């Protein structure tokens, strides 16, 4: 009975967002449409459990982890998903990734990140611009509407014609213009200052980060 109810909820969610022009990036059953960065398939560390995508660090040993990346690239888009972090966990939603793995060894070599974090339990929570909802190491959130660790949060990334908006639990937490002189100054003042290619691509893939910690994602949808 539980499986039937869960399936009905997933279907209902999908139908609601389809009406708004959203399409699912995660089918709730498989990792179809995704792969580990620089590889052709998803590592075993990314498990699908009752409509939820769970990164399990124990299952990711022996090279079976890695950031999970979309097969497709996106330019102007509205991404929406739910995330939940375990105590002391760290992850991220990374976008505008150029997957030239030989030139750029990691997703964050090029991609921008909306931070996913247990603010109170993880050391990054003590660093400005590294807390949940921040545009990682670039812009601090206007406020912190993040829920208690272990509870579900809804994150949105909206990028349209260079305007980036990050929303957490219905609250706008970051607004900025990408790729202009001011944005280049932000990069120049960050840890990414000497990273060629970082934050420069206007079309790219989307990733969920393997930071070696338990994290869960669900209801991943996008509207181009």
C-alpha positions in Angstrom: 0.0 0.0 0.0 2.8 2.4 0.9 4.4 1.9 -2.6 1.0 2.7 -4.3 0.6 5.9 -2.2 4.2 7.0 -3.0 3.7 6.3 -6.7 0.5 8.3 -6.7 2.1 11.3 -5.0 5.0 11.3 -7.4 2.6 11.1 -10.4 0.5 13.9 -8.9 3.6 16.1 -8.4 4.7 15.5 -11.9 1.3 16.3 -13.4 1.2 19.6 -11.4 4.5 20.8 -12.6 3.9 19.6 -16.2 1.0 22.0 -16.3 3.3 24.8 -15.4 5.8 23.9 -18.1 8.2 22.0 -15.9 9.6 18.6 -16.9 11.1 16.0 -14.6 14.9 15.6 -14.5 14.6 12.7 -12.2 12.0 10.0 -12.8 11.9 8.8 -9.2 12.9 5.2 -10.2 16.3 5.4 -12.0 19.2 7.7 -12.6 18.3 7.9 -16.3 19.4 11.2 -17.7 22.3 11.5 -15.3 25.9 10.2 -14.9 28.8 10.7 -12.7 31.1 13.6 -13.8 33.5 12.5 -16.5 31.9 9.0 -16.8 29.1 7.5 -18.8 26.9 6.2 -16.0 25.9 7.0 -12.4 28.1 5.6 -9.6 26.6 3.2 -7.2 26.8 5.8 -4.4 23.7 7.4 -5.9 20.8 5.3 -4.8 17.1 5.6 -5.8 14.9 4.9 -2.8 11.1 5.4 -3.0 11.2 8.3 -5.3 14.2 9.9 -3.6 17.8 10.2 -4.8 20.1 9.4 -2.0 23.9 9.9 -2.0 25.3 7.1 0.3 29.0 7.6 1.0 29.3 4.0 2.1 28.2 2.8 -1.3 30.4 5.3 -3.0 33.6 3.8 -1.9 36.0 2.4 -4.6 35.3 5.1 -7.0 31.5 4.6 -7.1 30.7 8.2 -6.2 31.3 11.5 -7.9 29.1 14.5 -8.6 25.9 13.4 -10.4 25.5 15.4 -13.7 22.7 15.8 -16.2 23.3 14.4 -19.7 21.7 17.6 -21.1 22.9 21.1 -21.1 20.7 24.2 -20.1 20.9 27.9 -20.9 18.0 29.9 -19.5 16.1 27.7 -17.0 14.1 27.4 -13.8 15.3 24.5 -11.7 13.3 23.3 -8.7 14.0 20.5 -6.3 13.8 19.4 -2.7 16.9 18.6 -0.6 17.5 17.1 2.8 20.9 16.9 4.5 22.1 14.5 7.3 23.7 16.0 10.4 27.2 17.5 9.6 26.6 17.0 5.8 27.6 19.1 2.9 26.5 19.0 -0.8 25.5 21.5 -3.5 23.5 22.2 -6.6 26.0 23.2 -9.3 25.0 24.6 -12.7 26.6 26.0 -15.9 29.1 23.2 -15.9 31.3 22.6 -18.9 32.0 18.8 -18.8 35.5 18.8 -20.4 36.8 16.5 -17.6 40.4 16.6 -18.9 40.5 20.4 -18.9 38.2 20.9 -15.9 38.7 18.1 -13.3 35.6 18.8 -11.2 32.0 20.2 -11.7 32.9 23.2 -9.6 35.9 24.0 -11.8 33.4 25.8 -14.0 30.0 25.6 -12.4 28.3 28.0 -9.9 26.9 26.4 -6.7 23.9 26.9 -4.5 25.1 25.6 -1.2 23.4 22.6 0.5 24.6 22.3 4.1 23.9 21.5 7.8 24.8 25.1 8.9 25.2 24.2 12.5 27.0 20.9 12.2 29.4 21.3 9.3 32.5 23.5 9.5 31.5 25.4 6.4 28.6 26.8 8.4 31.1 29.1 10.1 32.3 30.6 6.8 30.6 33.6 5.3 29.2 32.7 1.8 29.4 29.0 2.5 26.1 28.5 4.3 22.9 26.9 2.9 21.4 28.9 0.1 24.5 31.0 -0.5 25.9 31.3 -4.0 29.0 29.5 -2.8 32.0 31.7 -2.0 30.5 34.6 -4.1 27.3 36.0 -2.5 25.9 35.6 1.0 22.1 34.9 1.3 19.9 37.8 2.2 18.3 35.7 4.9 18.4 32.1 6.0 15.0 30.4 5.6 16.7 26.9 5.7 14.9 24.3 7.8 16.2 22.2 10.7 18.7 19.5 9.7 16.9 16.4 8.5 13.9 18.3 7.2 13.1 18.9 3.5 14.0 22.2 1.9 12.8 23.4 -1.5 15.5 25.1 -3.6 15.0 27.0 -6.9 17.6 28.3 -9.4 16.3 30.7 -12.0 18.6 32.0 -14.7 17.2 34.2 -17.5 19.2 36.4 -19.8 22.0 36.7 -17.3 19.8 37.4 -14.2 20.3 34.8 -11.5 17.8 34.3 -8.7 18.2 31.7 -5.9 15.2 30.8 -3.8 15.1 28.7 -0.7 11.7 27.6 0.8 9.9 30.3 -1.1 12.2 33.2 -0.1 14.5 34.9 -2.5 18.0 34.6 -1.0 20.3 35.7 -3.8 19.8 38.0 -6.8 22.7 38.9 -9.2 23.6 39.5 -12.8 26.0 37.0 -14.3 29.0 37.6 -16.5 29.1 41.4 -16.2 32.0 43.4 -14.7 30.6 43.3 -11.2 30.3 39.5 -11.3 33.8 39.3 -12.6 34.9 41.3 -9.6 33.1 38.9 -7.3 35.0 36.0 -8.8 38.3 37.9 -8.6 37.6 38.3 -4.8 36.8 34.6 -4.3 38.7 31.3 -4.0 38.0 30.9 -7.7 40.0 34.0 -8.8 42.7 31.9 -10.5 40.5 29.2 -11.9 40.3 29.6 -15.7 36.8 29.0 -17.0 35.1 29.3 -13.6 31.7 31.0 -13.9 32.2 31.9 -17.6 29.9 29.5 -19.4 26.4 30.6 -20.4 25.2 27.1 -21.1 26.0 24.0 -19.2 25.1 20.9 -17.2 23.6 20.7 -13.8 25.0 18.6 -10.9 24.3 17.3 -7.4 27.4 17.3 -5.4 29.1 14.3 -3.8 30.9 15.9 -0.8 31.3 12.5 0.9 28.2 13.0 3.1 24.6 11.6 3.2 22.2 13.9 1.3 18.8 13.3 -0.3 17.1 14.9 -3.3 13.6 14.6 -4.8 11.1 16.3 -7.1 13.7 17.5 -9.5 12.1 19.4 -12.3 13.1 22.1 -14.8 11.5 24.6 -17.1 13.6 26.0 -20.0 
